[in-house]
Amino acid sequence: MLPLDGPLGLSHGALRWWAVALLAACSAATVAIAFASPTRLQRQSRLPRWVPVVVTALLVRALCSLVQDGGTFDVLVAYRAIGEHLFAGRDIWTGTTDSLATYPPTVYLWWAVAGLIPAGHPHLFAAAVRAPFWIADAAVAVLLLRIIPGASGARAAWLYALCPVVIAVPTLHGQVDPVVDLLLVAGVALLQRGQATAGGIAVGAAIVVKQWPVYFLLPLLAAVTRRRAPVLLLCALAPLLASFGIYALFHAADAWRGLSFVATYRPHRQGLGTSVLFPDDSPAGIIIATNIAAVLAGAVAGVAALRSQRSLAEAMALDMLIVVGLSPTVSDQYLMWAIPFLLLAGRLRTAALLGVGLLPAVLSLDLWTSVDGTATPRALLLLATASVLAAAGWLLSPRAGGSGRGERRVAAHAVDGVVEAA
């Protein structure tokens, strides 16, 4: 086993309680920001607005990354194994790594670079392989600040920078999801400006990193004209096919095997979503059918939201919340996906309260279950799922859709002729 003692000289047990305190404080800060009067948050400063946001976001994430650095965490083992395979020119969907590689080939290039770090330096390897994830996560906060004008943009940026669930995904869990969310937020912003080609390319880049955005294509296609929909679809899928095509030049047979693995993505069941409703020995067909039903339900709800004059950002958030709430194969990293879209849609309080409800389960899963195998209390898993479904239910309610009511009074802004509530 790799050592669990970090460079600070503290045991993992001490560090994880420090992380709990830090993220709990961040959670309280997000609620205070979401419910505070916008005028109270406005302060004059000589610095550009993005500077304190990005410095705070990077600092908090850097500190949290120390808690799990070098630990025998599942993704760090996978990153090392796959990176070494790819760097040595071996197949990545065949042999000892076939159960670890479930994403498109592009993402493994960085793992190969990180694999250059000798195995005897797990702390350095963990820091190098995860740093791009939490740096990209901090960039999402800056992107929200630039997209949403005025005080609303500042509030959304600070909420994202301090959102504890978002912070935990690239640091405590070491997952790549923030990179995907960064590209997706950029794609949605471009589509709301009417730029189908550029938006499609951004979405396609997200799919190249992780295939999950494919589940949310229907609301994106519904947001553009019929003439532009094929352009968007082609731009979204072309990068994925290109990445497999390039890999096939060197590993043709393994590329086809990998494409099958990615298309039939089978994540482990963690107890989130509707997992608790299915016994461990449930047939795979039932789990797959439930996942398909969840994806279709989310897509239909997202399209319906668009047709009822909701913003594309809100439709995407609703789609994601329904999938995460109803799927039996949801892992904790997917709990962060809807957060930036809720903020982009102006659902600041919903995002803050959702983070509070998700945090206990995330902390238990990432700091205890992942390290020493301690079972996550079912009550925490149920709280997380209930929080997700409650957020989806609120977005579906007639009151949430009413203009000039509740959170949607925070601000209104226009983006190249597209007016949305922020």
C-alpha positions as MATLAB code, in Angstrom:
seq = 'MLPLDGPLGLSHGALRWWAVALLAACSAATVAIAFASPTRLQRQSRLPRWVPVVVTALLVRALCSLVQDGGTFDVLVAYRAIGEHLFAGRDIWTGTTDSLATYPPTVYLWWAVAGLIPAGHPHLFAAAVRAPFWIADAAVAVLLLRIIPGASGARAAWLYALCPVVIAVPTLHGQVDPVVDLLLVAGVALLQRGQATAGGIAVGAAIVVKQWPVYFLLPLLAAVTRRRAPVLLLCALAPLLASFGIYALFHAADAWRGLSFVATYRPHRQGLGTSVLFPDDSPAGIIIATNIAAVLAGAVAGVAALRSQRSLAEAMALDMLIVVGLSPTVSDQYLMWAIPFLLLAGRLRTAALLGVGLLPAVLSLDLWTSVDGTATPRALLLLATASVLAAAGWLLSPRAGGSGRGERRVAAHAVDGVVEAA';
ca = [
       0.000    0.000    0.000;
       1.098    3.546   -0.671;
       1.727    5.650    2.446;
      -1.176    7.716    3.704;
       0.986   10.223    5.570;
       1.142   13.557    3.773;
       4.035   16.005    3.459;
       2.629   18.064    6.351;
       3.640   15.299    8.717;
       0.059   14.738    9.843;
      -1.810   11.461    9.643;
      -4.634   11.053    7.178;
      -7.062   10.850   10.079;
      -6.048   14.303   11.300;
      -6.025   15.805    7.831;
      -9.481   14.585    6.928;
     -11.053   16.210    9.976;
      -9.303   19.395    8.961;
     -10.887   19.013    5.518;
     -14.312   18.481    7.073;
     -13.968   21.741    9.012;
     -12.783   23.666    5.947;
     -15.531   22.418    3.669;
     -18.194   22.937    6.338;
     -17.037   26.556    6.604;
     -17.216   26.879    2.813;
     -20.746   25.466    2.895;
     -21.828   28.064    5.437;
     -20.228   30.800    3.342;
     -22.134   29.768    0.206;
     -25.458   29.876    2.044;
     -24.622   33.321    3.433;
     -23.704   34.619   -0.021;
     -26.802   33.132   -1.651;
     -29.212   34.640    0.868;
     -27.458   37.965    1.464;
     -28.641   41.150   -0.168;
     -26.636   41.815   -3.373;
     -25.978   45.395   -2.319;
     -24.284   44.236    0.889;
     -21.830   42.165   -1.105;
     -20.663   45.030   -3.321;
     -17.287   46.405   -2.282;
     -14.964   48.808   -4.029;
     -11.586   47.294   -4.896;
      -8.662   48.261   -7.051;
      -8.217   44.657   -8.123;
     -10.171   43.167  -11.026;
     -13.164   41.196   -9.752;
     -11.759   37.881  -10.918;
      -8.512   38.126   -8.929;
      -9.858   37.465   -5.403;
     -12.224   34.819   -6.792;
      -9.535   32.793   -8.523;
      -7.007   33.204   -5.684;
      -9.533   31.963   -3.127;
     -10.697   29.109   -5.355;
      -7.149   27.922   -6.023;
      -6.067   28.252   -2.394;
      -8.965   26.235   -0.994;
      -8.535   23.533   -3.619;
      -4.781   23.359   -3.130;
      -5.226   22.909    0.621;
      -7.838   20.165    0.161;
      -5.625   18.339   -2.320;
      -3.110   17.730    0.474;
      -5.597   15.599    2.390;
      -5.615   12.674   -0.040;
      -2.245   13.145   -1.716;
      -0.495    9.860   -2.236;
      -3.368    7.857   -0.751;
      -4.407    4.496   -2.163;
      -7.404    6.108   -3.785;
      -9.098    4.216   -6.586;
      -8.615    6.855   -9.274;
      -4.953    7.382   -8.402;
      -4.316    3.672   -8.849;
      -6.163    3.797  -12.174;
      -4.288    6.883  -13.342;
      -0.945    5.243  -12.581;
      -1.780    1.914  -14.229;
      -3.322    3.357  -17.386;
      -0.683    6.048  -17.718;
       2.099    3.470  -17.589;
       0.321    1.316  -20.180;
      -0.166    4.166  -22.608;
       3.352    5.497  -22.154;
       4.772    2.029  -22.813;
       2.664    1.641  -25.965;
       0.437   -1.117  -24.572;
      -3.330   -1.486  -24.990;
      -5.396    0.292  -22.341;
      -8.693   -1.584  -22.693;
      -7.033   -5.006  -22.671;
      -5.454   -6.952  -19.846;
      -4.862   -5.578  -16.360;
      -6.406   -2.162  -17.084;
      -9.572   -3.259  -18.861;
     -11.716   -2.587  -15.790;
     -10.069    0.786  -15.071;
     -10.393    2.437  -18.495;
     -13.966    3.593  -19.066;
     -13.394    7.001  -20.677;
     -12.362    8.143  -24.189;
      -8.650    7.824  -25.024;
      -7.822   11.554  -24.988;
      -7.973   11.875  -21.209;
      -5.360    9.161  -20.767;
      -2.654   11.227  -22.445;
      -2.187   13.330  -19.341;
      -2.090   10.239  -17.165;
       0.738    8.948  -19.345;
       2.681   12.168  -18.779;
       2.057   11.935  -15.040;
       3.152    8.309  -15.239;
       6.686    9.539  -15.884;
       6.914   10.299  -12.165;
       8.511    7.263  -10.467;
       6.196    5.021   -8.482;
       8.236    5.724   -5.362;
       6.898    9.298   -5.261;
       3.138    8.890   -4.763;
       2.675   12.368   -3.278;
       4.269   14.069   -6.285;
       2.315   11.853   -8.677;
      -0.998   12.600   -6.971;
      -0.324   16.339   -7.025;
       0.720   16.350  -10.685;
      -2.115   14.230  -12.015;
      -4.880   16.093  -10.173;
      -3.666   19.695  -10.335;
      -5.140   20.345  -13.810;
      -8.533   19.172  -12.554;
      -8.822   21.635   -9.686;
      -7.223   24.448  -11.692;
      -9.912   23.938  -14.342;
     -12.467   23.905  -11.541;
     -11.317   27.340  -10.372;
     -11.589   28.516  -13.982;
     -15.307   27.689  -13.952;
     -15.805   30.350  -11.278;
     -14.013   32.922  -13.431;
     -16.046   31.880  -16.461;
     -19.293   32.418  -14.567;
     -18.032   35.836  -13.510;
     -17.368   36.777  -17.133;
     -20.608   35.364  -18.523;
     -22.978   36.855  -15.957;
     -22.649   40.636  -15.681;
     -22.917   42.772  -12.595;
     -23.356   41.723   -8.986;
     -25.072   38.475  -10.019;
     -21.914   37.320  -11.759;
     -19.813   38.039   -8.693;
     -22.191   36.140   -6.428;
     -22.327   33.157   -8.769;
     -18.540   33.099   -9.057;
     -18.018   33.199   -5.281;
     -20.662   30.516   -4.761;
     -18.892   28.213   -7.182;
     -15.439   29.032   -5.811;
     -16.574   28.029   -2.307;
     -19.052   25.246   -3.124;
     -17.803   22.342   -0.948;
     -19.141   19.546   -3.165;
     -17.474   21.051   -6.210;
     -14.189   21.433   -4.302;
     -14.236   17.813   -3.144;
     -14.532   16.245   -6.602;
     -11.113   17.190   -8.071;
      -9.239   17.277   -4.746;
     -10.530   14.639   -2.345;
     -11.749   12.305   -5.099;
      -9.296   13.398   -7.795;
     -11.840   13.242  -10.616;
     -11.643   14.977  -13.991;
     -15.277   16.148  -13.997;
     -14.524   19.886  -13.520;
     -12.745   19.898  -16.886;
     -15.912   18.539  -18.483;
     -18.102   21.063  -16.688;
     -15.821   23.930  -17.761;
     -16.190   22.945  -21.410;
     -19.934   22.370  -21.067;
     -20.549   25.756  -19.433;
     -18.586   27.407  -22.231;
     -20.619   25.460  -24.801;
     -23.957   26.452  -23.259;
     -22.870   30.092  -23.069;
     -21.924   30.019  -26.754;
     -25.202   28.355  -27.719;
     -27.145   30.999  -25.807;
     -25.327   33.544  -27.977;
     -26.501   31.695  -31.082;
     -23.067   30.249  -31.928;
     -23.958   26.661  -32.761;
     -20.620   25.716  -34.319;
     -18.399   27.036  -31.530;
     -20.824   25.759  -28.905;
     -20.877   22.335  -30.504;
     -17.090   22.160  -30.558;
     -16.939   23.025  -26.852;
     -19.515   20.336  -26.071;
     -17.596   17.899  -28.265;
     -14.408   18.650  -26.375;
     -16.269   17.831  -23.154;
     -17.400   14.493  -24.591;
     -13.806   13.692  -25.562;
     -12.846   13.945  -21.887;
     -15.875   12.080  -20.540;
     -18.845   10.603  -22.375;
     -21.539   11.735  -19.949;
     -22.430   14.946  -21.874;
     -23.941   12.694  -24.549;
     -26.821   12.103  -22.126;
     -27.659   15.808  -22.199;
     -27.509   16.447  -25.951;
     -31.278   16.572  -26.481;
     -31.871   19.898  -24.660;
     -28.859   21.340  -26.476;
     -30.265   20.298  -29.847;
     -33.693   21.639  -28.902;
     -32.151   25.022  -28.091;
     -31.032   25.687  -31.683;
     -32.938   25.902  -34.951;
     -33.574   22.789  -37.005;
     -31.095   24.026  -39.581;
     -28.341   24.337  -37.000;
     -29.124   21.143  -35.069;
     -27.172   18.843  -37.468;
     -24.200   21.215  -37.278;
     -24.290   21.105  -33.495;
     -24.588   17.312  -33.440;
     -21.702   16.846  -35.883;
     -19.468   19.270  -33.994;
     -20.301   17.519  -30.718;
     -19.582   13.972  -31.887;
     -16.714   14.554  -34.338;
     -14.018   15.107  -31.665;
     -14.965   11.847  -29.917;
     -14.727    9.846  -33.129;
     -11.474   11.589  -34.012;
      -9.914   10.698  -30.673;
     -10.735    7.029  -31.147;
      -9.604    7.229  -34.788;
      -6.199    8.557  -33.816;
      -5.830    5.879  -31.145;
      -6.867    3.259  -33.721;
      -3.858    4.175  -35.866;
      -1.667    2.586  -33.201;
      -4.040    0.115  -31.499;
      -6.815   -0.765  -33.964;
      -8.291   -3.763  -32.135;
      -8.118   -2.100  -28.741;
      -9.789    1.036  -30.124;
     -12.876   -0.958  -31.097;
     -12.866   -2.651  -27.713;
     -12.536    0.729  -26.014;
     -15.375    2.233  -28.041;
     -17.586   -0.607  -26.830;
     -16.478   -0.046  -23.227;
     -17.221    3.667  -23.423;
     -20.581    3.173  -25.140;
     -21.684    0.665  -22.495;
     -20.281    2.586  -19.529;
     -20.897    0.531  -16.385;
     -20.062    2.532  -13.263;
     -20.153    0.894   -9.880;
     -23.164    1.342   -7.622;
     -22.371    3.608   -4.706;
     -25.738    3.879   -2.955;
     -26.718    7.228   -4.459;
     -29.708    7.830   -6.698;
     -32.124    4.910   -6.815;
     -29.397    2.363   -6.048;
     -30.937    1.633   -2.664;
     -34.069    0.319   -4.401;
     -32.190   -2.503   -6.143;
     -30.577   -5.485   -4.375;
     -26.913   -6.139   -5.077;
     -27.781   -9.178   -7.173;
     -30.195   -7.290   -9.438;
     -29.855   -8.327  -13.112;
     -27.763   -5.945  -15.192;
     -30.678   -5.519  -17.596;
     -32.827   -3.903  -14.909;
     -30.070   -1.463  -13.975;
     -29.462   -0.549  -17.626;
     -33.186   -0.079  -18.266;
     -33.466    2.201  -15.229;
     -30.526    4.259  -16.430;
     -32.074    4.641  -19.880;
     -35.382    5.678  -18.333;
     -33.609    8.263  -16.163;
     -31.755    9.709  -19.159;
     -34.955    9.922  -21.209;
     -36.892   11.491  -18.319;
     -34.190   14.121  -17.847;
     -34.006   14.900  -21.555;
     -37.789   15.269  -21.884;
     -37.934   17.513  -18.821;
     -35.099   19.634  -20.179;
     -36.794   20.115  -23.548;
     -40.098   20.915  -21.842;
     -38.328   23.544  -19.739;
     -36.975   25.180  -22.883;
     -40.421   25.252  -24.468;
     -41.794   26.936  -21.357;
     -39.299   29.776  -21.888;
     -36.706   28.618  -19.354;
     -33.053   29.285  -20.185;
     -30.835   26.606  -21.690;
     -28.711   26.677  -18.520;
     -31.746   25.882  -16.394;
     -32.858   23.144  -18.772;
     -29.415   21.555  -18.537;
     -29.437   21.765  -14.735;
     -32.868   20.141  -14.585;
     -31.814   17.375  -16.969;
     -28.712   16.617  -14.885;
     -30.559   16.651  -11.569;
     -33.163   14.176  -12.817;
     -30.524   11.790  -14.185;
     -28.428   11.964  -11.008;
     -31.495   11.574   -8.801;
     -33.020    8.618  -10.638;
     -30.012    6.633  -11.839;
     -28.923    3.634   -9.708;
     -25.290    3.913  -10.876;
     -24.391    7.450   -9.784;
     -21.049    8.111   -8.108;
     -20.348   11.133   -5.939;
     -18.418   13.027   -8.641;
     -21.619   13.411  -10.680;
     -23.274   15.305   -7.841;
     -21.379   18.460   -8.868;
     -22.464   18.510  -12.505;
     -25.593   20.644  -12.160;
     -24.060   23.242   -9.818;
     -22.551   25.630  -12.428;
     -25.697   25.470  -14.556;
     -27.894   26.307  -11.580;
     -25.670   29.327  -10.964;
     -25.699   30.314  -14.636;
     -29.485   30.123  -14.538;
     -29.614   32.345  -11.466;
     -30.663   29.602   -9.065;
     -28.183   30.732   -6.427;
     -30.114   29.633   -3.372;
     -30.991   26.289   -4.905;
     -27.304   25.664   -5.669;
     -26.208   26.654   -2.154;
     -28.810   24.520   -0.388;
     -28.121   21.604   -2.709;
     -24.460   21.761   -1.718;
     -25.420   21.588    1.954;
     -27.547   18.489    1.411;
     -24.879   16.724   -0.655;
     -21.873   17.490    1.523;
     -22.308   14.866    4.302;
     -22.458   11.973    1.833;
     -19.547   13.330   -0.211;
     -17.350   13.735    2.859;
     -18.172   10.224    4.070;
     -17.571    8.658    0.653;
     -14.349   10.514   -0.136;
     -12.715   10.651    3.285;
     -13.808    7.386    4.934;
     -15.288    4.847    2.516;
     -12.625    5.408   -0.145;
      -9.741    5.115    2.310;
     -10.597    2.519    4.949;
     -13.688    0.875    3.470;
     -16.055    2.115    6.170;
     -19.607    1.929    4.855;
     -21.251    5.266    4.176;
     -24.354    5.619    6.384;
     -27.468    5.064    4.305;
     -29.082    8.138    5.839;
     -26.396   10.342    4.273;
     -26.889    8.733    0.865;
     -30.651    9.197    1.125;
     -30.151   12.830    2.153;
     -28.021   13.432   -0.937;
     -30.554   11.826   -3.262;
     -33.442   13.664   -1.602;
     -31.557   16.945   -2.034;
     -31.045   16.295   -5.737;
     -34.675   15.353   -6.317;
     -35.888   18.310   -4.232;
     -33.839   20.686   -6.398;
     -35.277   19.076   -9.536;
     -38.776   19.266   -8.090;
     -38.350   22.963   -7.335;
     -37.264   23.680  -10.908;
     -40.266   21.729  -12.186;
     -42.740   23.569   -9.963;
     -44.934   26.326  -11.459;
     -43.711   28.754   -8.812;
     -40.106   28.359   -9.933;
     -41.087   29.156  -13.495;
     -42.911   32.347  -12.658;
     -41.111   35.451  -13.848;
     -40.140   38.024  -11.270;
     -40.574   35.661   -8.349;
     -38.192   34.057   -5.866;
     -34.629   33.595   -6.964;
     -35.257   34.774  -10.508;
     -35.569   38.351   -9.244;
     -31.830   38.376   -8.546;
     -31.053   39.988  -11.915;
     -31.851   39.914  -15.584;
     -29.290   40.104  -18.307;
     -29.192   39.877  -22.082;
     -26.622   37.890  -24.009;
     -26.595   38.937  -27.641;
     -30.322   39.254  -27.763;
     -31.092   36.222  -25.614;
     -32.712   37.442  -22.395;
     -32.556   35.099  -19.448;
     -33.074   35.405  -15.739;
     -29.858   35.303  -13.773;
];
